[in-house]
Amino acid sequence: MSVYFVLFLIFNITIYYRSEESNSRPQHTIEDLIIMALQGLKKKSTTNQIINWIKDNFIYYKKIENEGWIKSVKNCLSAKKKFIKLRRNTNDGPGKESFWTLDPENS
């Protein structure tokens, strides 16, 4: 499969999930959503950045009133070995929240 075809698919999937017509609950697990967020952000990310990416790309989570899914995101990040927690460095800017990234060995 060519790189261009993969990029085409990613672009189309992103557009679909950002559309207003996709108000139904996505068929992805919380783990899948986190992986997509970390890949979409293309850098180490805080929990809030991951949550905001999910809200921005999946209308369902932006509109849902029950925020239990946010606890699920935090729990999944801590429980799964494929997510690595990184401590903040002094040159990471302001804030206290740790960063998360994908473990290349467990992804």
For each residue, the residues with C-beta under 8 A, 3 or more apart:
1: 5 6
2: 5 6
3: 6 7
4: 7 8
5: 1 2 8 9
6: 1 2 3 9 10
7: 3 4 10 11
8: 4 5 11 12
9: 5 6 12 13
10: 6 7 13 14
11: 7 8 14 15
12: 8 9 15 16
13: 9 10 16 17
14: 10 11 17 18 40 57
15: 11 12 18 19
16: 12 13 19 22
17: 13 14 22 26 57 58 59
18: 14 15 22 56 57 59
19: 15 16 22 59
20: 23 59
21:
22: 16 17 18 19 26 58 59 60
23: 20 59 60 63
24: 60
25: 60
26: 17 22 33 58 60
27:
28: 32 33 36
29: 32 33
30: 33 34 69 72 73 76
31: 34 35 76 80 82
32: 28 29 35 36
33: 26 28 29 30 36 37 54 58 73
34: 30 31 37 38 50 54 73 76 77 83 100
35: 31 32 38 39 82 102 107
36: 28 32 33 39 40 53 57
37: 33 34 40 41 45 49 50 53 54 57
38: 34 35 41 45 50 83 100 101 102
39: 35 36 42 102
40: 14 36 37 53 57
41: 37 38 45 49 50 53
42: 39
43: 101
44: 86 99 100 101
45: 37 38 41 49 50 53 99 100 101
46: 49 50 95 97 98 99 100
47: 50 51 73 74 77 97 98 100
48: 51 52 97
49: 37 41 45 46 52 53
50: 34 37 38 41 45 46 47 53 54 73 77 100
51: 47 48 54 55 70 73
52: 48 49 55 56
53: 36 37 40 41 45 49 50 56 57
54: 33 34 37 50 51 57 58 61 73
55: 51 52 58 61 62
56: 18 52 53 62
57: 14 17 18 36 37 40 53 54
58: 17 22 26 33 54 55 61 62
59: 17 18 19 20 22 23 62 63
60: 22 23 24 25 26 63 64
61: 54 55 58 64 69
62: 55 56 58 59
63: 23 59 60
64: 60 61 67 69
65:
66: 69
67: 64 70 71
68: 71 72
69: 30 61 64 66 72 73
70: 51 67 73 74
71: 67 68 74 75
72: 30 68 69 75 76
73: 30 33 34 47 50 51 54 69 70 76 77
74: 47 70 71 77 78
75: 71 72 78 79
76: 30 31 34 72 73 79 80 83
77: 34 47 50 73 74 80 83 85 100
78: 74 75 83 85
79: 75 76
80: 31 76 77 83
81: 103 106
82: 31 35 102 103 106 107
83: 34 38 76 77 78 80 100 101 102 103
84: 100 101 102 103
85: 77 78 98 99 100
86: 44 98 99 100 101
87: 98 99
88: 92 95 96 97 98 99
89: 92
90:
91:
92: 88 89 95 99
93:
94:
95: 46 88 92
96: 88
97: 46 47 48 88
98: 46 47 85 86 87 88
99: 44 45 46 85 86 87 88 92
100: 34 38 44 45 46 47 50 77 83 84 85 86
101: 38 43 44 45 83 84 86
102: 35 38 39 82 83 84 107
103: 81 82 83 84 106 107
104: 107
105:
106: 81 82 103
107: 35 82 102 103 104
